[in-house]
């Protein structure tokens, strides 16, 4: 099965956030397919890990800040492991094709679903890559992917 996960799904797994247990169960249920990993993912995922560390440094009490670096390193370690073992499969994508497809998705669905540009781009990328399944916690993005015929495992945001 060809499967695409949006960046928020990947980040949730890497950061062990709420819903990760169910997400992993659903991923296993669909046969543990390799997940496409684009430059778009790399930017969003790596920046998401750093962004979380930035915010935690600002809001956590000083006695809890020592865990930030450990969690940061663990997330990047898991990311590297997933890339090395092929769980995340780095692929290139013709961005012009993806952008063209995203514009068409916008025309066909945004007024009804309220899709954001990055949601359109992720679903368009999945379609250009001929994915069969789309993993996300974002309900609007799931509705958009479903409207385009992608299988959507049911993911709940809380364990």
Contact map, one row per residue, 1 for C-alpha under 8 A:
111000000000000000000000000000101000000000000000000000000000000000000000000000000000000000000000000000000000000000000000000000000011100000000000000000000000000
111100000000000000000000000000001110000000000000000000000000000000000000000000000000000000000000000000000000000000000000000000000111100000000000000000000000000
111110000000000000000000000000001111000000000000000000000000000000000000000000000000000000000000000000000000000000000000000001000011111000000000000000000000000
011111000000000000000000000000000011000000000000000000000000000000000000000000000000000000000000000000000000000000000000000001000011111000000000000000000000000
001111101100000000000000000000000011000000000000000000000000000000000000000000000000000000000000000000000000000000000000000000000000011100000000000000000000000
000111111100000000000000000000000000000010000000000000000000000000000000000000000000000000000000000000000000000000000000010000000000011100000000000000000000000
000011111110000000000000000000000000000010011000000000000000000000000000000000000000000000000000000000000000000000000000000000000000000000000000000000000000000
000001111111000000000000000000000000000000001000000000000000000000000000000000000000000000000000000000000000000000000000000000000000000110000000000000000000000
000011111111100000000000000000000000000000000000000000000000000000000000000000000000000000000000000000000000000000000000000000000000001110000000000000000000000
000011111111110000000000000000000000000000001000000000000000000000000000000000000000000000000000000000000000000000000000000000000000000000000000000000000000000
000000111111111000000000000000000000000000001001100000000000000000000000000000000000000000000000000000000000000000000000000000000000000000000000000000000000000
000000011111111111110000000000000000000000000000000000000000000000000000000000000000000000000000000000000000000000000000000000000000000000000000000000000000000
000000001111111110010011000000000000000000000000000000000000000000000000000000000000000000000000000000000000000000000000000000000000000000000000000000000000000
000000000111111110000000000000000000000000000000000000000000000000000000001101100000000000000000000000000000000000000000000000000000000000000000000000000000000
000000000011111110000000000000000000000000000000100000000000000000000010001000000000000000000000000000000000000000000000000000000000000000000000000000000000000
000000000001111111010000000000000000000000000000000000000000000000000000000000000000000000000000000000000000000000000000000000000000000000000000000000000000000
000000000001111111110000000000000000000000000000000000000000000000000000000000000000000000000000000000000000000000000000000000000000000000000000000000000000000
000000000001000111111000000000000000000000000000000000000000000000000000000000000000000000000000000000000000000000000000000000000000000000000000000000000000111
000000000001000011111110000000000000000000000000000000000000000000000000000000000000000000000000000000000000000000000000000000000000000000000000000000000011111
000000000001100111111111000000000000000000000000000000000000000000000000000000000000000000000000000000000000000000000000000000000000000000000000000000000000111
000000000000000001111111100000000000000000000000000000000000000000000000000000000000000000000000000000000000000000000000000000000000000000000000000000000000001
000000000000000000111111110000000000000000000000000000000000000000000000000000000000000000000000000000000000000000000000000000000000000000000000000000000011001
000000000000100000111111111000000000000000000000000000000000000000000000000000000000000000000000000000000000000000000000000000000000000000000000000000000011000
000000000000100000011111111100000000000000000000000000000000000000000000000000000000000000000000000000000000000000000000000000000000000000000000000000000000000
000000000000000000001111111110000000000000000000000000000000000000000000000000000000000000000000000000000000000000000000000000000000000000000000000000000000000
000000000000000000000111111111000000000000000000000000000000000000000000000000000000000000000000000000000000000000000000000000000000000000000000000000001110000
000000000000000000000011111111111000000000000000000000000000000000000000000000000000000000000000000000000000000000000000000000000000000000000000000000001000000
000000000000000000000001111111110000000000000000000000000000000000000000000000000000000000000000000000000000000000000000000000000000000000000000000000000000000
000000000000000000000000111111110000000000000000000000000000000000000000000000000000000000000000000000000000000000000000000000000000000000000000000000000000000
000000000000000000000000011111111000000000000000000000000000000000000000000000000000000000000000000000000000000000000000000000000000000000000000000000000000000
100000000000000000000000001111111000000000000000000000000000000000000000000000000000000000000000000000000000000000000000000000000000000000000000000000000000000
000000000000000000000000001111111100000000000000000000000000000000000000000000000000000000000000000000000000000000000000000000000000000000000000000000000000000
111000000000000000000000001001111110000000000000000000000000000000000000000000000000001000000000000000000000000000000000000000000000000000000000000000000000000
011000000000000000000000000000011111000000000000000000000000000000000000000000000000011110000000000000000000000000000000000000000000000000000000000000000000000
011110000000000000000000000000001111100000000000000000000000000000000000000000000000001110000000000000000000000000000000000000000000000000000000000000000000000
001110000000000000000000000000000111110000000000000000000000000000000000000000000000000111100000000000000000000000000000000000000000000000000000000000000000000
000000000000000000000000000000000011111111000000000000000000000000000000000000000000000111100000000000000000000000000000000000000000000000000000000000000000000
000000000000000000000000000000000001111111000000000000000000000000000000000000000000000001111000000000000000000000000000000000000000000000000000000000000000000
000000000000000000000000000000000000111111100000000000000000000000000000000000000000000000010000000000000000000000000000000000000000000000000000000000000000000
000000000000000000000000000000000000111111110000000000000000000000000000000000000000000000000000000000000000000000000000000000000000000000000000000000000000000
000001100000000000000000000000000000111111111000000000000000000000000000000000000000000000000000000000000000000000000000000000000000000000000000000000000000000
000000000000000000000000000000000000111111111100000000000000000000000000000000000000000000000000000000000000000000000000000000000000000000000000000000000000000
000000000000000000000000000000000000001111111110000000000000000000000000000000000000000000000000000000000000000000000000000000000000000000000000000000000000000
000000100000000000000000000000000000000111111111000000000000000000000000000000000000000000000000000000000000000000000000000000000000000000000000000000000000000
000000110110000000000000000000000000000011111111100000000000000000000000000000000000000000000000000000000000000000000000000000000000000000000000000000000000000
000000000000000000000000000000000000000001111111110000000000000000000000000100000000000000000000000000000000000000000000000000000000000000000000000000000000000
000000000000000000000000000000000000000000111111111000000000000000000000000000000000000000000000000000000000000000000000000000000000000000000000000000000000000
000000000010000000000000000000000000000000011111111100000000000000000000000000000000000000000000000000000000000000000000000000000000000000000000000000000000000
000000000010001000000000000000000000000000001111111110000000000000000001001100000000000000000000000000000000000000000000000000000000000000000000000000000000000
000000000000000000000000000000000000000000000111111111000000000000000001000000000000000000000000000000000000000000000000000000000000000000000000000000000000000
000000000000000000000000000000000000000000000011111111100000000000000000000000000000000000000000000000000000000000000000000000000000000000000000000000000000000
000000000000000000000000000000000000000000000001111111110000000000000000000000000000000000000000000000000000000000000000000000000000000000000000000000000000000
000000000000000000000000000000000000000000000000111111111000000000011001000000000000000000000000000000000000000000000000000000000000000000000000000000000000000
000000000000000000000000000000000000000000000000011111111100000000000000000000000000000000000000000000000000000000000000000000000000000000000000000000000000000
000000000000000000000000000000000000000000000000001111111110000000000000000000000000000000000000000000000000000000000000000000000000000000000000000000000000000
000000000000000000000000000000000000000000000000000111111111000010010000000000000000000000000000000000000000000000000000000000000000000000000000000000000000000
000000000000000000000000000000000000000000000000000011111111000010010000000000000000000000000000000000000000000000000000000000000000000000000000000000000000000
000000000000000000000000000000000000000000000000000001111111000000000000000000000000000000000000000000000000000000000000000000000000000000000000000000000000000
000000000000000000000000000000000000000000000000000000111111100000000000000000000000000000000000000000000000000000000000000000000000000000000000000000000000000
000000000000000000000000000000000000000000000000000000011111110110000000000000000000000000000000000000000000000000000000000000000000000000000000000000000000000
000000000000000000000000000000000000000000000000000000000011111110000000000000000000000000000000000000000000000000000000000000000000000000000000000000000000000
000000000000000000000000000000000000000000000000000000000001111111000000000000000000000000000000000000000000000000000000000000000000000000000000000000000000000
000000000000000000000000000000000000000000000000000000000000111111000000000000000000000000000000000000000000000000000000000000000000000000000000000000000000000
000000000000000000000000000000000000000000000000000000000001111111110000000000000000000000000000000000000000000000000000000000000000000000000000000000000000000
000000000000000000000000000000000000000000000000000000011001111111111000000000000000000000000000000000000000000000000000000000000000000000000000000000000000000
000000000000000000000000000000000000000000000000000000000000011111111100000000000000000000000000000000000000000000000000000000000000000000000000000000000000000
000000000000000000000000000000000000000000000000000000000000000111111110000000000000000000000000000000000000000000000000000000000000000000000000000000000000000
000000000000000000000000000000000000000000000000000010011000000111111111000000000000000000000000000000000000000000000000000000000000000000000000000000000000000
000000000000000000000000000000000000000000000000000010000000000011111111100000000000000000000000000000000000000000000000000000000000000000000000000000000000000
000000000000000000000000000000000000000000000000000000000000000001111111110000000000000000000000000000000000000000000000000000000000000000000000000000000000000
000000000000001000000000000000000000000000000000000000000000000000111111111000000000000000000000000000000000000000000000000000000000000000000000000000000000000
000000000000000000000000000000000000000000000000110010000000000000011111111100000000000000000000000000000000000000000000000000000000000000000000000000000000000
000000000000000000000000000000000000000000000000000000000000000000001111111110000000000000000000000000000000000000000000000000000000000000000000000000000000000
000000000000000000000000000000000000000000000000000000000000000000000111111111000000000000000000000000000000000000000000000000000000000000000000000000000000000
000000000000011000000000000000000000000000000000100000000000000000000011111111100000000000000000000000000000000000000000000000000000000000000000000000000000000
000000000000010000000000000000000000000000000100100000000000000000000001111111110000000000000000000000000000000000000000000000000000000000000000000000000000000
000000000000000000000000000000000000000000000000000000000000000000000000111111111000000000000000000000000000000000000000000000000000000000000000000000000000000
000000000000010000000000000000000000000000000000000000000000000000000000011111111100000000000000000000000000000000000000000000000000000000000000000000000000000
000000000000010000000000000000000000000000000000000000000000000000000000001111111110000000000000000000000000000000000000000000000000000000000000000000000000000
000000000000000000000000000000000000000000000000000000000000000000000000000111111111000000000000000000000000000000000000000000000000000000000000000000000000000
000000000000000000000000000000000000000000000000000000000000000000000000000011111111100000000000000000000000000000000000000000000000000000000000000000000000000
000000000000000000000000000000000000000000000000000000000000000000000000000001111111111100000000000000000000000000000000000000000000000000000000000000000000000
000000000000000000000000000000000000000000000000000000000000000000000000000000111111111111000000000000000000000000000000000000000000000000000000000000000000000
000000000000000000000000000000000000000000000000000000000000000000000000000000011111111000000000000000000000000000000000000000000000000000000000000000000000000
000000000000000000000000000000000000000000000000000000000000000000000000000000001111111100000000000000000000000000000000000000000000000000000000000000000000000
000000000000000000000000000000000100000000000000000000000000000000000000000000000111111110000000000000000000000000000000000000000000000000000000000000000000000
000000000000000000000000000000001110000000000000000000000000000000000000000000000111111110000000000000000000000000000000000000000000000000000000000000000000000
000000000000000000000000000000000111100000000000000000000000000000000000000000000110111111000000000000000000000000000000000000000000000000000000000000000000000
000000000000000000000000000000000111100000000000000000000000000000000000000000000010011111100000000000000000000000000000000000000000000000000000000000000000000
000000000000000000000000000000000001110000000000000000000000000000000000000000000010000111110000000000000000000000000000000000000000000000000000000000000000000
000000000000000000000000000000000001110000000000000000000000000000000000000000000000000011111000000000000000000000000000000000000000000000000000000000000000000
000000000000000000000000000000000000011000000000000000000000000000000000000000000000000001111100000000000000000000000000000000000000000000000000000000000000000
000000000000000000000000000000000000010000000000000000000000000000000000000000000000000000111110010000000000000000000000000010001000000000000000000000000000000
000000000000000000000000000000000000000000000000000000000000000000000000000000000000000000011111110000000000000000000000000000000000000000000000000000000000000
000000000000000000000000000000000000000000000000000000000000000000000000000000000000000000001111111000000000000000000000000000000000000000000000000000000000000
000000000000000000000000000000000000000000000000000000000000000000000000000000000000000000000111111100000000000000000000000000000000000000000000000000000000000
000000000000000000000000000000000000000000000000000000000000000000000000000000000000000000000111111110000000000000000000000000010000000000000000000000000000000
000000000000000000000000000000000000000000000000000000000000000000000000000000000000000000001111111111000000000000000000100110010000000000000000000000000000000
000000000000000000000000000000000000000000000000000000000000000000000000000000000000000000000011111111100000000000000000100100000000000000000000000000000000000
000000000000000000000000000000000000000000000000000000000000000000000000000000000000000000000001111111110000000000000000000000000000000000000000000000000000000
000000000000000000000000000000000000000000000000000000000000000000000000000000000000000000000000111111111000000000000000100100010000000000000000000000000000000
000000000000000000000000000000000000000000000000000000000000000000000000000000000000000000000000011111111100000000001001101100000000000000000000000000000000000
000000000000000000000000000000000000000000000000000000000000000000000000000000000000000000000000001111111110000000000001000000000000000000000000000000000000000
000000000000000000000000000000000000000000000000000000000000000000000000000000000000000000000000000111111111000000000000000000000000000000000000000000000000000
000000000000000000000000000000000000000000000000000000000000000000000000000000000000000000000000000011111111110000000001000100000000000000000000000000000000000
000000000000000000000000000000000000000000000000000000000000000000000000000000000000000000000000000001111111111000101001000000000000000000000000000000000000000
000000000000000000000000000000000000000000000000000000000000000000000000000000000000000000000000000000111111111000000000000000000000000000000000000000000000000
000000000000000000000000000000000000000000000000000000000000000000000000000000000000000000000000000000011111111000000000000000000000000000000000000000000000000
000000000000000000000000000000000000000000000000000000000000000000000000000000000000000000000000000000001111111111100000000000000000000000000001000000000000000
000000000000000000000000000000000000000000000000000000000000000000000000000000000000000000000000000000001111111111110000000000000000000000000000000000000000000
000000000000000000000000000000000000000000000000000000000000000000000000000000000000000000000000000000000111111111100000000000000000000000000000000000000000000
000000000000000000000000000000000000000000000000000000000000000000000000000000000000000000000000000000000000111111000000000000000000000000000000000000000000000
000000000000000000000000000000000000000000000000000000000000000000000000000000000000000000000000000000000000111111100000000000000000000000010011000000000000000
000000000000000000000000000000000000000000000000000000000000000000000000000000000000000000000000000000000000111111110000000000000000000000010000000000000000000
000000000000000000000000000000000000000000000000000000000000000000000000000000000000000000000000000000000100111011111011000000000000000000011001000000000000000
000000000000000000000000000000000000000000000000000000000000000000000000000000000000000000000000000000000000010001111111000000000000000000000000000000000000000
000000000000000000000000000000000000000000000000000000000000000000000000000000000000000000000000000001000100000000111111100000000000000000000000000000000000000
000000000000000000000000000000000000000000000000000000000000000000000000000000000000000000000000000000000000000000011111110000000000000000000000000000000000000
000000000000000000000000000000000000000000000000000000000000000000000000000000000000000000000000000000000000000000111111111000000000000000001000000000000000000
000000000000000000000000000000000000000000000000000000000000000000000000000000000000000000000000000001101100000000111111111100000000000000001001000000000000000
000000000000000000000000000000000000000000000000000000000000000000000000000000000000000000000000011011000000000000001111111110000000000000000000000000000000000
000001000000000000000000000000000000000000000000000000000000000000000000000000000000000000000000000000000000000000000111111111000000000000000000000000000000000
000000000000000000000000000000000000000000000000000000000000000000000000000000000000000000000000000001000000000000000011111111100000010000001001100000000000000
000000000000000000000000000000000000000000000000000000000000000000000000000000000000000000000000011011001000000000000001111111110000000000000000000000000000000
000000000000000000000000000000000000000000000000000000000000000000000000000000000000000000001000010000000000000000000000111111111000000000000000000000000000000
001100000000000000000000000000000000000000000000000000000000000000000000000000000000000000000000000000000000000000000000011111111110010000000000000000000000000
000000000000000000000000000000000000000000000000000000000000000000000000000000000000000000000000000000000000000000000000001111111110000000000000000000000000000
000000000000000000000000000000000000000000000000000000000000000000000000000000000000000000000000110010000000000000000000000111111110000000000000000000000000000
000000000000000000000000000000000000000000000000000000000000000000000000000000000000000000001000000000000000000000000000000011111110000000000000000000000000000
010000000000000000000000000000000000000000000000000000000000000000000000000000000000000000000000000000000000000000000000000001111111000000000000000000000000000
111100000000000000000000000000000000000000000000000000000000000000000000000000000000000000000000000000000000000000000000000001111111110000000000000001000000000
111100000000000000000000000000000000000000000000000000000000000000000000000000000000000000000000000000000000000000000000000000000111110000000000000001100000000
111100000000000000000000000000000000000000000000000000000000000000000000000000000000000000000000000000000000000000000000000000000011111000000000000001111000000
001111000000000000000000000000000000000000000000000000000000000000000000000000000000000000000000000000000000000000000000001001000011111100000100100001111000000
001111001000000000000000000000000000000000000000000000000000000000000000000000000000000000000000000000000000000000000000000000000000111110000100000000011000000
000011011000000000000000000000000000000000000000000000000000000000000000000000000000000000000000000000000000000000000000000000000000011111101100000000010010000
000000011000000000000000000000000000000000000000000000000000000000000000000000000000000000000000000000000000000000000000000000000000001111100100000000000011100
000000000000000000000000000000000000000000000000000000000000000000000000000000000000000000000000000000000000000000000000000000000000000111111100000000000000000
000000000000000000000000000000000000000000000000000000000000000000000000000000000000000000000000000000000000000000000000000000000000000111111110000000000000000
000000000000000000000000000000000000000000000000000000000000000000000000000000000000000000000000000000000000000011100000000000000000000001111111000000000000000
000000000000000000000000000000000000000000000000000000000000000000000000000000000000000000000000000000000000000000100011001000000000000101111111100000000000000
000000000000000000000000000000000000000000000000000000000000000000000000000000000000000000000000000000000000000000000000000000000000011111111111110000010000000
000000000000000000000000000000000000000000000000000000000000000000000000000000000000000000000000000000000000000010000000000000000000000000111111111000000000000
000000000000000000000000000000000000000000000000000000000000000000000000000000000000000000000000000000000000100010100001001000000000000000011111111100000000000
000000000000000000000000000000000000000000000000000000000000000000000000000000000000000000000000000000000000000000000000001000000000010000001111111111110000000
000000000000000000000000000000000000000000000000000000000000000000000000000000000000000000000000000000000000000000000000000000000000000000000111111111110000000
000000000000000000000000000000000000000000000000000000000000000000000000000000000000000000000000000000000000000000000000000000000000000000000011111111000000000
000000000000000000000000000000000000000000000000000000000000000000000000000000000000000000000000000000000000000000000000000000000000000000000001111111000000000
000000000000000000000000000000000000000000000000000000000000000000000000000000000000000000000000000000000000000000000000000000000000000000000000111111100000000
000000000000000000000000000000000000000000000000000000000000000000000000000000000000000000000000000000000000000000000000000000000011110000000000111111110000000
000000000000000000000000000000000000000000000000000000000000000000000000000000000000000000000000000000000000000000000000000000000001110000000000110011111000000
000000000000000000000000000000000000000000000000000000000000000000000000000000000000000000000000000000000000000000000000000000000000111100000100110001111100000
000000000000000000000000011000000000000000000000000000000000000000000000000000000000000000000000000000000000000000000000000000000000111000000000000000111110000
000000000000000000000000010000000000000000000000000000000000000000000000000000000000000000000000000000000000000000000000000000000000000000000000000000011111000
000000000000000000100110010000000000000000000000000000000000000000000000000000000000000000000000000000000000000000000000000000000000000110000000000000001111100
000000000000000000100110000000000000000000000000000000000000000000000000000000000000000000000000000000000000000000000000000000000000000010000000000000000111111
000000000000000001110000000000000000000000000000000000000000000000000000000000000000000000000000000000000000000000000000000000000000000010000000000000000011111
000000000000000001110000000000000000000000000000000000000000000000000000000000000000000000000000000000000000000000000000000000000000000000000000000000000001111
000000000000000001111100000000000000000000000000000000000000000000000000000000000000000000000000000000000000000000000000000000000000000000000000000000000001111
